[in-house]
C-alpha cells in the first residue's frame, strides 16, 4: 500500500508512536500504574522500551526504574508528556 504525499504523515497508529521515539512519554498500565520515560523502541505488539523510567502517582515520583521493557498487552495508554 502506497501513501500519497497528500495523506497525513501520522495516518497510522504506529506512525504516532514512531514520531514519539526519543521523547518523553507517559505509559498507563492496566494495573493502574503510570510510568514516564524516554521512548527508545517499540514493536508491532506495542511492547515498549523506556530509558530513565520513573513510576508516578499524580505528579509525585514513587520510584526510579532506569531502563525498562513493558509488555504491550499491559498498556492501556501511551501519551507524550507535557
C-alpha positions as CSV (number, residue, x, y, z in Angstrom):
1,X,0.0,0.0,0.0
2,X,1.4,3.4,-1.0
3,X,0.9,6.5,0.9
4,X,0.3,9.6,-1.2
5,X,2.0,12.9,-0.2
6,X,-1.4,14.5,0.5
7,X,-2.2,12.0,3.3
8,X,-1.4,12.9,6.9
9,X,2.1,11.8,7.9
10,X,0.5,10.3,11.1
11,X,-2.2,8.4,9.3
12,X,-1.5,5.1,11.1
13,X,-1.2,4.4,14.9
14,X,2.4,3.2,14.8
15,X,3.3,6.4,12.9
16,X,2.3,8.4,16.0
17,X,4.5,6.2,18.2
18,X,7.4,6.5,15.8
19,X,7.1,10.3,16.0
20,X,7.4,10.0,19.8
21,X,10.7,8.0,19.7
22,X,13.4,9.7,21.6
23,X,10.9,11.8,23.5
24,X,9.4,11.6,27.0
25,X,6.1,9.6,27.2
26,X,3.6,8.6,29.8
27,X,2.6,5.0,29.8
28,X,-0.5,4.0,31.8
29,X,-0.9,0.3,32.6
30,X,-3.9,-1.9,33.2
31,X,-2.9,-2.4,36.9
32,X,-3.3,1.4,37.5
33,X,0.4,2.2,37.5
34,X,1.8,5.1,35.4
35,X,5.4,5.2,34.1
36,X,7.2,8.0,32.4
37,X,10.4,7.8,30.4
38,X,12.1,8.4,27.1
39,X,10.7,6.1,24.4
40,X,13.6,4.2,22.9
41,X,11.9,1.4,21.0
42,X,8.6,-0.4,20.3
43,X,7.3,-3.2,18.1
44,X,4.0,-4.2,16.4
45,X,2.8,-5.7,19.7
46,X,3.3,-2.2,21.3
47,X,6.0,-3.7,23.6
48,X,8.0,-0.6,24.6
49,X,11.4,0.1,25.9
50,X,11.8,3.3,28.1
51,X,15.0,4.9,29.3
52,X,15.2,6.8,32.6
53,X,11.8,5.4,33.6
54,X,10.0,6.5,36.7
55,X,6.9,5.2,38.3
56,X,4.5,8.1,39.0
57,X,1.4,8.7,41.1
58,X,-0.2,12.1,40.3
59,X,2.8,14.3,39.9
60,X,5.0,12.5,42.5
61,X,7.8,10.0,41.6
62,X,7.3,6.8,43.6
63,X,10.5,5.2,42.4
64,X,13.1,5.4,39.7
65,X,13.2,2.4,37.4
66,X,16.0,3.1,34.9
67,X,15.7,1.2,31.7
68,X,12.5,-0.8,31.4
69,X,10.7,-3.1,28.9
70,X,6.9,-3.0,29.2
71,X,4.8,-5.7,27.5
72,X,2.3,-4.3,25.1
73,X,-0.6,-6.3,26.5
74,X,-0.3,-4.5,29.8
75,X,-0.6,-1.0,28.3
76,X,-3.8,1.0,28.1
77,X,-2.4,4.4,27.0
78,X,0.8,6.0,25.7
79,X,1.0,9.8,25.6
80,X,3.6,12.4,25.1
81,X,4.4,14.1,28.4
82,X,3.8,17.8,28.9
